[in-house]
Amino acid sequence: MVRLHVKRGGESQFLLEAPGSARLAELAPLAARIHNGRLKVQRLCSEMEELAEHGISLPYNMQGLTEEQIKELKLKDEWAEKCVPSGGSIFRKDEMGRRNGFAPNEKMQQVIKKTIEESKALISKKQVQANVCVNMEMVKDALEQLRGAVMIVYPMGLPPHDPIRMEFEDKEDLSGTHAGTEVIKESEAQLWWAGKQLEETKLLSDYVGKNEKTTIIVKIQKKGQGAPGREPVISHEEQKEMMLYYYRKQEELKKLEEEEDDDSFLNAEWADNHALKRQFHGVKDIKWGPR
């Protein structure tokens, strides 16, 4: 299997394995699907952290309002009584005014937080360093773990307007957000390698040959964005190591220069050119002056 180190911009994202016979018309959409799935997991984890701290999302017409404004407008959150966390709640006001403040108890919070950690680890960029390939099964597994944690803590479900429920139902609206710009539609996905676009009409082996143990760095981006920046000749880590090496060399040279400038050794016995002659004449260590 050929191993593809997928990057977005200059950042590593994940490792993907594919046979050399894979059609690029199918491989590019697959890479986009995994990329978008990882983004969904990250968005869910971010929202579920808020869920654990501040409870369910308020209706849109109540978000950002103060308690006085809510009373004045006679607004009521009809979902607050329906969507109660298992084991009761504790009040933690959301200063952003997005959530109702009735957070799950400590035990249920830990269920959410532990699941978030496990799901993040499955699709983490650190999997690249660990040489672990990510596939859609792993992405789906992470999503199911998050879904299961929400069902445990909120057995009655979440309000239909809660971003977490909308993500699970694929109804999220990312238009006009930074998160929306990160998503790559499968039909618009392109893979680039060594400054060349991998054409959809070709096979992976048309570019990398028949060696199934090859690892290549590919960049994923949207069609029409042009060629991505080339990979640097040396990595960031290698550059840091080189800078550290040259810094140490400079320090060593400075010390040598300081030692060369130091002439205090001239007063040492071993540096005396006439010491041997005086020793043969028996006049070594003669001190002049009164005793």
C-alpha positions as CSV (number, residue, x, y, z in Angstrom):
1,M,0.0,0.0,0.0
2,V,1.2,3.5,-0.9
3,R,1.2,5.8,2.1
4,L,0.0,9.4,1.6
5,H,1.0,12.0,4.1
6,V,-1.9,14.4,3.7
7,K,-1.3,18.1,4.4
8,R,-3.5,21.2,4.3
9,G,-1.4,24.3,3.7
10,G,1.8,23.6,5.5
11,E,0.4,21.5,8.4
12,S,0.2,17.7,8.6
13,Q,-3.3,16.4,8.9
14,F,-3.3,12.6,8.6
15,L,-1.8,9.5,7.0
16,L,-3.8,7.6,4.4
17,E,-3.1,4.3,2.8
18,A,-4.1,3.3,-0.8
19,P,-3.1,0.8,-3.4
20,G,-1.1,2.0,-6.4
21,S,-4.1,0.9,-8.5
22,A,-6.3,3.4,-6.8
23,R,-8.1,5.8,-9.1
24,L,-7.4,9.5,-8.2
25,A,-11.0,10.2,-9.1
26,E,-11.9,8.2,-6.0
27,L,-8.9,8.9,-3.9
28,A,-9.3,12.7,-3.8
29,P,-12.9,12.6,-2.6
30,L,-11.9,10.0,0.1
31,A,-9.2,12.3,1.4
32,A,-11.7,15.1,1.5
33,R,-14.2,12.9,3.3
34,I,-11.7,12.0,6.0
35,H,-10.6,15.6,6.2
36,N,-14.1,16.9,6.7
37,G,-14.9,14.1,9.2
38,R,-12.0,15.1,11.3
39,L,-13.2,18.7,11.3
40,K,-16.7,17.6,12.4
41,V,-15.2,15.6,15.3
42,Q,-13.2,18.7,16.3
43,R,-16.3,21.0,16.1
44,L,-18.3,18.5,18.2
45,C,-15.6,18.2,20.8
46,S,-15.4,22.0,21.1
47,E,-19.2,22.3,21.5
48,M,-19.4,19.3,23.9
49,E,-16.8,21.0,26.2
50,E,-19.3,23.9,26.4
51,L,-22.1,21.5,27.0
52,A,-20.3,19.9,30.0
53,E,-19.6,23.4,31.4
54,H,-22.8,25.3,30.7
55,G,-25.6,22.9,29.6
56,I,-27.8,22.9,26.6
57,S,-28.0,25.7,24.0
58,L,-30.5,28.5,24.4
59,P,-33.0,29.2,21.6
60,Y,-31.7,31.6,19.0
61,N,-34.0,34.5,20.2
62,M,-32.6,34.2,23.8
63,Q,-28.9,34.0,23.0
64,G,-26.8,36.9,24.1
65,L,-29.5,38.5,26.1
66,T,-29.3,39.5,29.8
67,E,-31.7,38.0,32.4
68,E,-33.4,41.4,32.6
69,Q,-33.9,41.5,28.8
70,I,-35.3,38.0,28.8
71,K,-37.8,38.9,31.5
72,E,-38.7,42.1,29.8
73,L,-39.4,40.3,26.5
74,K,-41.2,37.5,28.3
75,L,-39.1,34.8,26.7
76,K,-39.0,31.3,27.9
77,D,-36.8,28.3,27.1
78,E,-39.3,25.5,26.5
79,W,-36.5,22.9,26.2
80,A,-34.9,23.5,29.6
81,E,-37.4,21.2,31.3
82,K,-37.4,18.6,28.6
83,C,-33.6,18.2,28.2
84,V,-32.4,17.7,31.8
85,P,-29.1,16.0,32.3
86,S,-29.0,12.5,33.9
87,G,-28.4,12.8,37.7
88,G,-29.5,16.5,37.9
89,S,-27.7,19.7,37.1
90,I,-25.5,22.3,38.7
91,F,-25.8,26.0,37.7
92,R,-22.8,27.6,35.9
93,K,-23.7,30.8,34.1
94,D,-22.5,31.0,30.5
95,E,-20.9,34.5,30.2
96,M,-21.3,34.3,26.4
97,G,-25.0,33.9,26.8
98,R,-25.2,30.9,24.4
99,R,-26.1,28.1,26.8
100,N,-28.7,28.0,29.7
101,G,-26.1,27.4,32.5
102,F,-27.7,24.2,33.8
103,A,-24.6,21.9,33.5
104,P,-24.5,18.2,34.2
105,N,-23.2,17.1,37.6
106,E,-19.5,16.3,38.1
107,K,-19.8,12.6,37.3
108,M,-21.6,13.2,34.0
109,Q,-19.2,16.0,33.1
110,Q,-16.4,13.4,33.4
111,V,-18.2,11.1,31.0
112,I,-18.3,13.8,28.4
113,K,-14.7,15.0,29.0
114,K,-13.2,11.5,28.9
115,T,-15.0,10.7,25.6
116,I,-13.8,14.0,24.1
117,E,-10.2,13.1,24.9
118,E,-10.6,9.6,23.4
119,S,-12.3,10.9,20.2
120,K,-9.7,13.6,19.7
121,A,-6.9,11.0,20.1
122,L,-8.4,8.8,17.3
123,I,-8.2,11.6,14.7
124,S,-5.3,13.6,16.1
125,K,-2.5,15.0,14.0
126,K,-0.2,13.2,16.4
127,Q,-1.2,10.0,14.6
128,V,1.1,11.1,11.9
129,Q,4.1,11.1,14.3
130,A,2.9,7.7,15.6
131,N,2.9,6.4,12.0
132,V,-0.8,5.5,12.3
133,C,-3.1,5.8,9.3
134,V,-6.5,7.3,9.7
135,N,-9.5,6.0,7.7
136,M,-13.3,6.6,7.7
137,E,-13.9,3.8,10.1
138,M,-11.9,5.6,12.7
139,V,-13.7,8.9,12.0
140,K,-17.1,7.2,12.3
141,D,-15.9,5.5,15.5
142,A,-15.0,8.9,17.0
143,L,-18.4,10.3,16.1
144,E,-20.2,7.3,17.6
145,Q,-18.3,7.6,20.8
146,L,-19.3,11.3,21.1
147,R,-22.9,10.5,20.2
148,G,-23.0,7.8,22.9
149,A,-21.7,10.1,25.6
150,V,-24.4,12.7,24.8
151,M,-27.1,10.0,25.0
152,I,-25.8,8.8,28.4
153,V,-25.8,12.3,29.8
154,Y,-28.9,13.6,28.1
155,P,-31.2,10.5,27.6
156,M,-34.0,12.8,26.6
157,G,-31.9,14.2,23.8
158,L,-30.8,17.8,23.0
159,P,-32.9,20.7,21.6
160,P,-33.2,20.7,17.8
161,H,-31.3,24.1,17.7
162,D,-28.3,22.8,19.7
163,P,-25.2,22.8,17.5
164,I,-24.3,19.4,18.8
165,R,-27.6,17.8,17.7
166,M,-27.4,19.7,14.4
167,E,-23.9,18.2,13.8
168,F,-25.0,14.7,14.5
169,E,-28.0,15.2,12.1
170,D,-25.7,16.8,9.4
171,K,-27.8,20.0,9.6
172,E,-25.0,22.3,10.7
173,D,-24.9,25.7,9.0
174,L,-21.3,26.8,8.6
175,S,-21.9,29.6,6.1
176,G,-20.0,32.8,7.0
177,T,-17.8,31.1,9.6
178,H,-14.1,30.2,9.6
179,A,-15.1,26.6,10.1
180,G,-16.9,26.7,6.8
181,T,-13.8,27.8,4.9
182,E,-11.9,24.7,6.2
183,V,-14.4,22.3,4.7
184,I,-13.6,20.9,1.3
185,K,-16.5,19.5,-0.8
186,E,-15.7,16.1,-2.2
187,S,-16.5,17.2,-5.7
188,E,-14.0,20.1,-5.4
189,A,-11.1,18.2,-3.8
190,Q,-7.7,18.2,-5.5
191,L,-4.5,16.4,-4.5
192,W,-1.1,17.8,-5.3
193,W,2.3,16.2,-5.1
194,A,5.7,17.6,-5.9
195,G,4.1,20.7,-7.4
196,K,1.9,18.7,-9.7
197,Q,-1.8,18.2,-9.6
198,L,-2.8,14.5,-9.5
199,E,-5.2,14.2,-12.4
200,E,-8.5,12.5,-11.8
201,T,-8.2,10.4,-14.9
202,K,-5.1,8.6,-13.8
203,L,-4.1,6.0,-11.3
204,L,-1.9,6.6,-8.2
205,S,0.8,4.3,-9.8
206,D,1.0,6.6,-12.8
207,Y,2.8,9.1,-10.5
208,V,4.6,7.0,-7.9
209,G,5.4,3.8,-9.9
210,K,4.7,0.2,-8.8
211,N,6.5,0.4,-5.4
212,E,3.7,-0.2,-2.9
213,K,6.0,0.8,0.0
214,T,6.3,4.4,-1.1
215,T,5.4,7.3,1.1
216,I,4.6,10.6,-0.5
217,I,3.5,14.0,0.9
218,V,0.3,15.3,-0.8
219,K,-1.5,18.5,-0.3
220,I,-5.3,18.7,-0.4
221,Q,-7.2,21.8,-1.4
222,K,-10.1,23.1,-3.4
223,K,-10.2,23.3,-7.1
224,G,-9.3,26.6,-8.6
225,Q,-6.9,27.6,-5.8
226,G,-3.8,27.0,-7.9
227,A,-0.7,25.2,-6.9
228,P,0.0,25.0,-3.2
229,G,3.4,26.1,-1.8
230,R,6.2,23.6,-2.3
231,E,7.5,21.6,0.7
232,P,10.7,23.2,2.2
233,V,14.0,21.4,1.5
234,I,14.4,20.8,5.2
235,S,11.7,20.4,7.8
236,H,11.1,22.8,10.7
237,E,12.6,20.4,13.2
238,E,15.7,19.9,11.0
239,Q,16.1,23.6,10.7
240,K,15.9,24.0,14.5
241,E,18.5,21.3,15.0
242,M,20.8,22.9,12.5
243,M,20.5,26.3,14.2
244,L,21.2,24.7,17.5
245,Y,24.3,23.0,16.1
246,Y,25.7,26.2,14.6
247,Y,25.0,28.1,17.8
248,R,27.0,25.5,19.8
249,K,29.8,25.7,17.3
250,Q,29.9,29.5,17.6
251,E,30.0,29.2,21.4
252,E,32.9,26.8,21.1
253,L,34.8,29.1,18.8
254,K,34.3,32.1,21.2
255,K,35.8,30.0,24.1
256,L,38.8,29.1,21.9
257,E,39.3,32.8,21.0
258,E,39.2,33.8,24.7
259,E,41.7,31.1,25.5
260,E,44.0,32.3,22.8
261,D,43.9,35.9,24.1
262,D,44.6,34.8,27.6
263,D,48.5,35.1,28.2
264,S,48.4,34.4,31.9
265,F,50.1,31.0,31.1
266,L,53.3,32.9,30.3
267,N,54.0,33.1,34.0
268,A,53.7,29.3,34.4
269,E,56.9,27.3,35.1
270,W,56.4,25.1,32.0
271,A,56.4,28.2,29.8
272,D,59.9,29.4,31.0
273,N,62.4,28.9,28.2
274,H,65.4,29.0,30.7
275,A,64.0,26.7,33.3
276,L,65.9,23.6,32.1
277,K,69.2,25.6,31.9
278,R,68.9,26.9,35.5
279,Q,68.1,23.4,36.7
280,F,71.3,22.0,35.2
281,H,73.3,24.8,36.8
282,G,71.7,24.2,40.2
283,V,70.3,27.7,40.4
284,K,66.6,26.7,40.4
285,D,64.3,28.3,43.0
286,I,66.9,30.8,44.2
287,K,65.3,33.7,46.1
288,W,67.0,37.0,46.4
289,G,66.7,39.2,49.5
290,P,67.1,39.1,53.2
291,R,66.0,36.0,55.1
